[in-house]
Amino acid sequence: MEPCKSGNHIGLLSDSGCPGIADPGSDVVLSAHLRNIEIKPIIGPSSILMAMMSSGLNGQSFSFNGYLPIKEKQLIDKIKFYESKSKKENQTQIFIETPYRNNKLLSKLIETLSPKSMLCVASNINLQNQLIITKKVFLWKKTKIDINKQPTIFIFSC
């Protein structure tokens, strides 16, 4: 923070998404706030919001929930919890995953969610190999995609 305190401008960039949103950049921003350093956000893409915008799901009420648990029982319990919340509050649920676990999470979502729930998978947003698909879970059971090691956002709604 010393260069900032000396009057120099610095920038915070993220390699994917948006600094401070599901990103450790929030620690840097908080540190700047605690030192009374002015923060000026610059308009830029957020894969989370772009996925939400392109999902077709409820954008009036949504919740970004970050990462789901890794262990299977806790993962299934959380998926059920957020599905219940989605039904009760008419709220879209958004998640991210470490890219090498994407296929596993997609499988668990398809296995666990109600067949009539809507599920969106948004991978490689704004790249040539972009894939954004939203459909009912029972239709996902017939769909084969490989999103291993691809930056992906998962969104569902009941």
Buried (B, 14 or more C-beta within 10 A) or exposed (E): EEEBEEEEEEEBEBEEBBBBBBBEBEEBBEEBEEEEEEEEEEEEEBBBBBBBBBBBBBEEEBEBBEEBEEEEEEBBBBBEEBBEBBEEEEBBBBBBBEBEBBBBBBEBBBEBBBEEBBBBBBBBBEEEEEBBBBBBBBEBEEEEBEBEEBBBBBBBBB
